[in-house]
């Protein structure tokens, strides 16, 4: 019979969705130590994009931002850990220590575990939507055919999503404070150069700042920080992304049609 020992890792979840595990916490610690996303990514042997994707996922689900960019620094800018980020690290490490003690105690009393395949990893659900945020219903505006849900995504930011009355009833969106996930594909995030008192048909408008690009042969991902650690990723033609008004550091307006937001609940 195969001899096995106990090992295990855990994740902190937010409303049923993966928020932070050992790798993400280590990434936060590296950023705290180096003051740089790029340096932290190198220290962990991961790409800059993968590091920012992990940080965006945490920031977008957290009640408060964990990391914030700051001007100045040795290379013209940097990234700092917020007080909330420090608390998340501390709490995770405390729970991790308790988890390790539990495994050690279990290993001492379990003896032979038998077939190791009996210990199966749990699977988590992923989504293809590039933008995933968590919020709470603040208001549901009834219509004849469609309803409009006003979602508080934290730090004074709101998004509006439209859906059929049948869907809003099925999701229980008539309950204020109802946790809800917002899924938005990158091509549905439009970017506009701020122009005076310009009006837009999209009711979701977020002034922001371009942070970085990921260029492909035809399309480019453009990441925009909309404040308080929240980010949106847009997909635009590469020739547009390379124009001066979309350079990193430039102010832009992110626009999202309410009909292009998919709302979901986890229960």
N, C-alpha and C positions, 0 to 999 in steps of 0.2 A: 504494500500500500504506500502511496506517495505521502511523504512527510511535508507538511506545509507550515508556514508561520503566518501570523496575522499582520496585515498591513492595511492601511486605509487612509484616504484623504477625504476632506469634506469641503463643501462650498457654502458660502453664505448666499441665500436666495432672497430676492425681493419679490414678493407676491408670486412666488412659484417660479421665478426666472432667475437663472444663474447670475449672481452679482460679483462675487469675488472668491477666488480660491488661492491656494498657496502661491501660484505663479503670478497672479495679479497683485497680491499683497507684496511679494518680493519686488515686483516692478515699482510699486509705490515707494518702497523703501529705497530702491536705487535712485529714483528721481529725487527723493528727499536728500540723499547723500551727495548727489552730483549736481542737482539743480538743472538737469538737462534731460529731455526725453531721449535725444540721440545717444548720449552717453549711457543712460540706463539701458537702452535697447542693446547697445554693443556689449555691455557687461553681461547681459543675459543671453546673448547669441541669437537675438531676434531682430527682425527688420523694424525700421522706424515706423512704417505703416502699421505693422502688427501691434506695436507698442501703443500708437495713438488710437487704434481701433479698440484695444482693451480699455484704455483710459476713457474714451468716449462712451463706451458701454457702461462703465461704472458711473461716470458723471451724469449720464442721462437718466439713470435709474435711482441715483442717490437723492435724498431729500435736500442735501446741500452739496456744492461742488467739492471734490476731493483735491483737485489740482487747478491751479490758475496760472496762465501766462503772465509774465511781468516784463516791462520794458527795461532796457539797460542791461548790465551784466558784461562779462568778459567778451562774449561774442555777439553783443548787441541785443541780448534778450535771454530769458530763461524761464524756468517753470518752478513754481514753489508749491509745496504741500500746504493745504489749509489746515486749520485746527480740527475741522471735521475729519479730514483725511487721516490726521494723526490718531484720532480716536478710533477710526475704523481699523487701522493697523493694530493698535493696542488691544482692542476687543477681539480681533481675529486671533492674535497670538495667544491670548488668554484661553480662548476656547480650544485652540489647537493643542495647548499643553494639557488641558483636561481630557481632550479626545485621545491623546497619546497615553495618558495614564490609564484610561479605560481599556485601550487595546492591550496594554501591558498586563493589566489585571486579568483580562479575559484569556490572554495567551497562557497565563500561569495555571488556569483551571480547565482549559478546554481539552488538553491532551491532543490526540490525533483528530484532525479535521476531516479525514477521509478524502473524497473526491473534490479537488480544488475547483472543478467546474460548477460545483453546487453554489459557489459564491459568485454571483453574477453582478456585473456592473449595471447600475441603473442608467437608463438612457434619458437624455434631455431633448426637448423639442427645440429645433432651430427654425429661423424664418429667413427667407431670401430678401426681405425688405432691408434696405441699407440703413434706414433710420428707425430706431426703436426707442420710444420714450414711454415713461410711466407717469400717469396723472390720476386725478380724481375728478369725478363729475361735479361741476359747480352749478350747472343749470341745464335743463332739457327744454328746448323750445319746440312746442308741438306745431305740426303743420298738417295740411289736409292729407298729403301723401307721404311726405318726408319729414323727419324731425331733425333738429340741429342740436347737437350736444356741445356744450361749452366745457372744455376740459382744462383744469388747472394743472400745469406741469411744473409748478413750483417757482419760487422766487419772483412772483408777480407776473409770470408768463402764462398765457392762455392760448389754446388752439381750439378751433371750431371744426367739427366733423359732421357731415350729413349722412343720414342713413334712413332706411324705410322705417315706418312706425312699427312694423312687425319685428324688425331687427332690434330696434331700441327697447321694445318690450321684452324680447327674448334675452337680451343682455342685462336687463334690469337697470337701465340707465336713468330711470325716473327716481332713483334713490340718490340724493345728494351725498357726496363723499364716496361714492362707489369707485373702487380702484379700477382703472382701465388702462390697457396698453394701446399705444398709437403706433401704427406701422405705416411708413411712407417710403415708397421706392424712390431711389435717387433721381430718376428722370422726371419725377413729379415735383421736385423742388426747383422752382425757377429763380433765377438771379437777375436783379436789375440794378443798374447804376443809379444811385440816389440823384434825383433831379428835382430840386425845389419842392413845390407842392403837388407833385405828380399823383394822380389817382390810379388805382389798380382795381381790377374786377375781383381778384382773389382777396377774400376777407382775412386770411391769415398772412400778416405782414410782419416780418421781424428784421429790424435794423441789425446788422452784424458786421463782422470783420473777417475777411479771408485769412485763413491761417496757413493752409498749404494745399498743394496739388499732388495728384498722382496721374501722370500722363500715360495714355495708351496710344496705339497707332492712330485711332480715329476719335475716340472719346477720352475725356479727362474727368476725374473726380475732383471736385472742389469742395473743400471743407470750410464751413463758415461757423464762427463762434457767435451765438446770439445773446450771450450774456449769462453770468452766474454759472459758468461751466457747461452750459447746454450748447450742443453743436448740431448742425445739420449738414448732410453731405448731398451735393447736387451732382448730376451727370450732365456735362455740356460738351459740345463739339470741341476738339482740341484747339482749332484755330480761334475759337472764342475765348477759351480758357487762357490762351497765351497773350491776350490783349492786356494793355496796361491797367485797365480799370478792374481787372480780376487778379492783379498781382497780390501776393501775400502782404497783409497790412492795409489793404484798401477797404474802405467802407462800401458795403453793398446792402441790398435789401433782398431777403429771402421771401419768396411768395409761394403759398401752397393753397390750392383750391380745396375747400372742405370735402368735396366729393372724392378727392384722391387720398384721403386718410382712411385707413382701415382701423376700426376699433375692435378690440378683443378683450375678453375677461378670462380669468384663469380658473373659474369655478363653474 
